[in-house]
Every structure is written in structure tokens, then in C-alpha cells.
Amino acid sequence: MGIPMTFRKVLFAAALAALPACTQAAEPVSVMIVGTFHMSNPAHDLHNVQVDDVLAPKRQAELAAIGDALAKFQPTMVAVEWPADITDQRYDSFLKGALAPSRNEVVQLGFRLAKTAGLKSVAGIDVDGDFPYEPVMNYANTHGMGSLLADANAEIETFTQTMNGKLKTGTLGGALRTVNDPALLGRGNGFYRTMLKVGGGSDQPGAELFTQWSRRNTLICANLLQRAGPGDRVVVFYGYGHAFLLRQCASETPGYRLVEANDYLPN
């Protein structure tokens, strides 16, 4: 004789109730991507924001205000744009008061926040990558596409000069709020999409540049996902050129929730 339908429903409900808590949805990882500019002026990029001395008392007060504001997010993890081994070594020295004064944003923003939050470590998630821009320039210049490249770069340079002006008259917090505007980050990523127009047939230098850029950011994202755990509250400090793709990573990954940096950054 079969088991009556009503009794089967009761057994099924009892089995569900007996499932362990781990089968329930894990608490999401909250991720805040804070796009930054290089505060030590290394001039490594095609277009470089110029920052005055962040070790000056005025800038130190502004950085302290940024750290205090971001600490309200209550981060359980801070991730930065340095490789893991260098980050581990330097953060340990930083906590011991043995790190030489540094203008680098990793120290001024990432290490400062991690110390304020009482974190014993900082996650270095950077991955080096190729940026084959010269083949793009060569193809554009020999195929009548020089103006397309010039226009794309001019737009970025105009924004760079705007940022330089803001930094001369405003605060570091205000400048960070500007570069973390989601609409602006989307327009900035448009540069890489524009590069896809540079090429033809089997010769695709623009697509190769886009592929290499995407690959680097995908690997950075993988490092982030592999370090974070359920319920973590992560603040990621990275050059704002990376922010669009890292935000996309956080918002599209199951179990992750993107938090807007501008909900916390001070003016």
C-alpha cells in the first residue's frame, strides 16, 4: 500500500525543517569599490592626475576624514592595488610603525582604513598585465584612424585636467567623490570599447588591447572573490580606471552586493 499524499507532504516538510543551516542562503559579501588616483605621482599611465604633497598637514587631515567616513561601513576586509607579498610585508611594517613615510594611496587610504578598522592584514589583489597600446597607435596612424584615437585620448585628458583643477582648490574627499561617480566611470570605460574600432580582418590591435585589459581585471576580480567570505564587508582601493570592471564583477557575482563609495566618502 502506498503512503497517503497528505502523509507524504508532512514527511517532506519535516525533511526540509531538518536540513542543516548551511544549506540556507549565505550572507552576501558587501563590496565597496573606491576608485583612486595615484597620490605619489608615478606617471605610469597615459594620462596622469597631478596631486600635491599628501603628507602636508592639510591633506593628512583630509585623509583622516576619509578614513573615518569609510570606517562607518565597518569593513572586515580591505583590498588594495599591490601584490599580496608586498602588501603583507609593508602592512606589517606599517602596524609596527616601521614603514617609511609614503605618499602612495595604498598606504594613505588602504593601510589607514585597515588599521582604523582593527584589521590584522590587508589583501593585496593586484595582477600585472600587458597594455599593448603601441600596436593600436601604429594601426590607427597607418589606416587613417588617427583622429579617432586622438579624440578618445582628448576626452580623457580633458577630464584629467578637470581633476587637476579640483585638487588645486578642493579636498581629496571631493576629488574621490568625483572619480567614483558611476556615470563617469561608465564613460571612462568607453575608451576601451572605442579601441575595438581599431583593426580589420586578422589584424586586431584594438581588440587585443581590450582583451588584455579585461584579462587583468578579471584576474584581479578572481583574487578578490577568492579572499572574501560570506558576510564580509570589503573595501577595495584601486585606480579609478579599473573601477568600472571591478564594480561589474561585484554586482554580477552571485552572493555579492555592490555598495556605492559615494554613500560614504566625504566632500
C-alpha positions as CSV (number, residue, x, y, z in Angstrom):
1,M,0.0,0.0,0.0
2,G,1.3,3.5,-0.9
3,I,1.9,6.3,1.5
4,P,-1.1,8.7,1.5
5,M,-0.5,12.0,-0.2
6,T,-1.2,14.0,3.0
7,F,1.3,12.0,5.0
8,R,4.0,12.4,2.2
9,K,3.6,16.2,2.4
10,V,4.1,16.0,6.2
11,L,7.3,13.9,5.7
12,F,8.6,16.3,3.1
13,A,8.0,19.3,5.3
14,A,9.7,17.6,8.2
15,A,12.7,16.7,6.0
16,L,13.1,20.4,4.9
17,A,13.0,21.5,8.5
18,A,15.8,19.1,9.4
19,L,18.1,20.4,6.7
20,P,21.3,22.0,8.2
21,A,21.5,25.7,8.4
22,C,24.4,25.7,5.9
23,T,22.0,24.8,3.1
24,Q,20.3,28.2,3.5
25,A,21.5,31.2,1.5
26,A,24.8,32.5,2.8
27,E,25.0,36.1,4.0
28,P,26.1,38.2,1.0
29,V,29.5,39.8,0.6
30,S,29.2,43.6,0.6
31,V,31.8,45.2,-1.7
32,M,32.7,48.9,-1.9
33,I,35.0,49.8,-4.8
34,V,36.8,53.0,-4.1
35,G,38.3,54.3,-7.4
36,T,41.5,56.2,-6.6
37,F,44.1,58.4,-8.4
38,H,47.8,57.9,-7.8
39,M,48.8,60.2,-4.9
40,S,52.5,59.8,-5.3
41,N,52.6,61.0,-9.0
42,P,54.4,58.0,-10.5
43,A,53.4,59.0,-14.1
44,H,52.8,55.4,-15.1
45,D,49.6,55.9,-17.1
46,L,48.7,57.5,-20.4
47,H,47.0,60.4,-18.5
48,N,48.1,61.3,-15.0
49,V,46.3,63.3,-12.3
50,Q,48.8,65.6,-10.5
51,V,48.5,65.6,-6.7
52,D,50.2,67.9,-4.3
53,D,52.0,66.6,-1.3
54,V,49.6,64.4,0.6
55,L,51.9,64.3,3.6
56,A,51.2,68.0,4.2
57,P,49.1,68.7,7.3
58,K,46.1,69.9,5.3
59,R,46.0,66.7,3.2
60,Q,46.6,64.5,6.2
61,A,43.6,65.9,7.9
62,E,41.5,65.3,4.7
63,L,42.8,61.7,4.5
64,A,41.9,61.2,8.2
65,A,38.4,62.4,7.4
66,I,38.1,60.0,4.5
67,G,39.3,57.1,6.7
68,D,36.8,57.9,9.5
69,A,34.0,58.2,6.9
70,L,34.8,54.8,5.3
71,A,35.2,53.2,8.7
72,K,31.4,53.7,9.2
73,F,31.0,50.9,6.6
74,Q,32.6,48.6,9.3
75,P,34.9,46.8,6.8
76,T,36.0,43.3,7.7
77,M,38.5,43.3,4.8
78,V,40.5,45.9,2.8
79,A,41.9,45.1,-0.6
80,V,44.5,47.2,-2.5
81,E,46.4,47.6,-5.7
82,W,49.6,45.9,-4.7
83,P,50.7,42.2,-5.0
84,A,50.0,40.1,-2.0
85,D,53.6,39.5,-0.8
86,I,54.5,43.2,-0.9
87,T,51.2,44.1,0.8
88,D,51.8,41.6,3.6
89,Q,55.3,42.8,4.3
90,R,54.5,46.6,4.2
91,Y,51.3,46.4,6.2
92,D,53.1,44.5,8.9
93,S,55.8,47.3,9.0
94,F,53.0,49.9,9.0
95,L,51.4,48.4,12.0
96,K,54.7,48.3,13.8
97,G,55.4,52.0,12.9
98,A,58.4,50.9,10.9
99,L,57.2,51.8,7.4
100,A,58.9,54.8,5.9
101,P,56.6,57.8,5.1
102,S,54.7,57.0,1.9
103,R,52.5,59.2,-0.4
104,N,51.2,56.1,-2.1
105,E,47.4,55.7,-1.9
106,V,47.7,52.1,-0.8
107,V,49.2,53.4,2.4
108,Q,47.3,56.6,2.8
109,L,43.9,55.1,2.1
110,G,44.1,51.3,2.4
111,F,46.5,50.8,5.3
112,R,45.0,53.7,7.2
113,L,41.5,52.3,6.9
114,A,42.6,48.8,7.8
115,K,44.3,50.0,10.9
116,T,41.3,52.1,12.0
117,A,39.1,49.0,11.5
118,G,41.5,46.9,13.6
119,L,42.3,44.5,10.7
120,K,45.4,42.3,11.1
121,S,46.0,42.0,7.4
122,V,45.3,43.7,4.1
123,A,44.6,41.8,0.9
124,G,46.9,42.6,-2.0
125,I,45.0,41.6,-5.0
126,D,46.9,43.2,-7.9
127,V,47.9,41.3,-11.0
128,D,50.3,42.6,-13.6
129,G,49.3,42.7,-17.2
130,D,50.2,43.8,-20.7
131,F,48.9,47.0,-22.2
132,P,49.8,46.7,-25.9
133,Y,48.9,50.3,-26.8
134,E,51.8,50.9,-29.3
135,P,50.3,48.5,-31.9
136,V,47.0,50.3,-31.6
137,M,48.7,53.7,-32.3
138,N,50.6,52.2,-35.3
139,Y,47.5,50.7,-36.8
140,A,45.5,53.9,-36.3
141,N,48.1,56.1,-37.8
142,T,48.6,53.9,-40.9
143,H,44.9,53.4,-41.6
144,G,43.5,56.8,-41.3
145,M,42.2,56.4,-37.8
146,G,44.4,58.8,-36.0
147,S,41.6,61.2,-35.3
148,L,39.6,58.5,-33.6
149,L,42.5,57.8,-31.2
150,A,43.2,61.5,-30.7
151,D,39.5,62.2,-29.8
152,A,39.4,59.3,-27.3
153,N,42.6,60.5,-25.6
154,A,41.5,64.1,-25.7
155,E,38.3,63.3,-23.7
156,I,40.4,61.6,-21.0
157,E,42.9,64.4,-20.9
158,T,40.1,66.9,-20.5
159,F,38.9,65.0,-17.5
160,T,42.4,64.7,-16.1
161,Q,42.8,68.5,-16.3
162,T,39.5,68.9,-14.6
163,M,40.7,66.7,-11.8
164,N,43.9,68.7,-11.5
165,G,41.8,71.8,-11.1
166,K,39.6,70.2,-8.5
167,L,42.6,69.1,-6.5
168,K,44.1,72.6,-6.5
169,T,41.0,74.2,-5.0
170,G,39.2,71.3,-3.2
171,T,39.6,68.4,-0.9
172,L,40.8,64.9,-1.5
173,G,37.4,63.6,-0.5
174,G,35.7,65.8,-3.0
175,A,38.1,64.6,-5.7
176,L,37.4,60.9,-4.8
177,R,33.7,61.5,-5.0
178,T,34.1,62.9,-8.5
179,V,36.0,59.9,-9.8
180,N,33.6,57.5,-8.2
181,D,30.5,58.8,-9.9
182,P,29.1,55.7,-11.7
183,A,28.1,57.6,-14.8
184,L,31.6,59.0,-15.2
185,L,33.2,55.5,-14.6
186,G,31.0,54.2,-17.4
187,R,32.2,56.9,-19.8
188,G,35.8,56.2,-18.9
189,N,35.4,52.5,-19.7
190,G,34.1,53.7,-23.1
191,F,37.7,54.4,-24.1
192,Y,38.4,50.6,-24.2
193,R,35.3,49.9,-26.2
194,T,36.3,52.6,-28.7
195,M,39.6,50.7,-29.1
196,L,37.6,47.8,-30.7
197,K,37.2,50.0,-33.8
198,V,40.9,50.0,-34.4
199,G,41.7,47.0,-36.6
200,G,40.5,45.0,-39.5
201,G,40.4,41.4,-40.7
202,S,43.0,39.3,-38.9
203,D,44.9,42.4,-37.6
204,Q,43.0,43.5,-34.4
205,P,45.3,45.5,-32.1
206,G,42.4,47.3,-30.5
207,A,40.6,44.0,-29.6
208,E,43.9,42.7,-28.3
209,L,44.3,45.8,-26.0
210,F,40.7,45.3,-24.8
211,T,41.3,41.6,-24.2
212,Q,44.5,42.2,-22.2
213,W,42.8,44.9,-20.1
214,S,39.8,42.7,-19.4
215,R,42.0,39.8,-18.6
216,R,43.9,41.7,-16.0
217,N,40.8,43.0,-14.3
218,T,39.2,39.5,-14.4
219,L,42.3,38.1,-12.6
220,I,42.1,41.0,-10.0
221,C,38.4,40.1,-9.5
222,A,39.3,36.4,-9.1
223,N,41.8,37.3,-6.3
224,L,39.1,39.4,-4.6
225,L,36.5,36.6,-4.8
226,Q,38.9,34.0,-3.5
227,R,39.9,36.1,-0.5
228,A,36.4,37.3,0.6
229,G,33.9,35.1,2.6
230,P,30.2,35.1,3.3
231,G,29.2,38.2,5.3
232,D,32.4,40.1,4.7
233,R,32.3,43.8,4.2
234,V,35.1,44.6,1.8
235,V,36.5,48.0,0.8
236,V,38.6,47.8,-2.4
237,F,41.0,50.7,-3.2
238,Y,42.0,50.6,-6.9
239,G,42.9,53.1,-9.7
240,Y,39.6,54.5,-11.0
241,G,40.3,53.2,-14.5
242,H,39.7,49.7,-13.1
243,A,36.6,50.6,-11.1
244,F,34.0,50.0,-13.8
245,L,35.0,46.4,-14.4
246,L,35.5,45.7,-10.7
247,R,32.1,47.2,-9.9
248,Q,30.7,44.9,-12.7
249,C,32.4,42.0,-11.1
250,A,30.9,42.7,-7.6
251,S,27.4,43.5,-8.9
252,E,27.2,40.4,-11.2
253,T,28.7,37.8,-9.0
254,P,26.1,35.7,-7.1
255,G,26.3,36.3,-3.4
256,Y,27.9,39.7,-3.7
257,R,26.4,43.1,-3.2
258,L,27.8,46.4,-4.6
259,V,28.0,49.3,-2.1
260,E,28.4,52.8,-3.5
261,A,31.6,54.5,-2.3
262,N,29.9,57.9,-2.6
263,D,27.4,56.9,0.0
264,Y,30.3,57.2,2.5
265,L,33.0,59.4,1.0
266,P,33.1,62.9,2.5
267,N,33.0,66.1,0.4
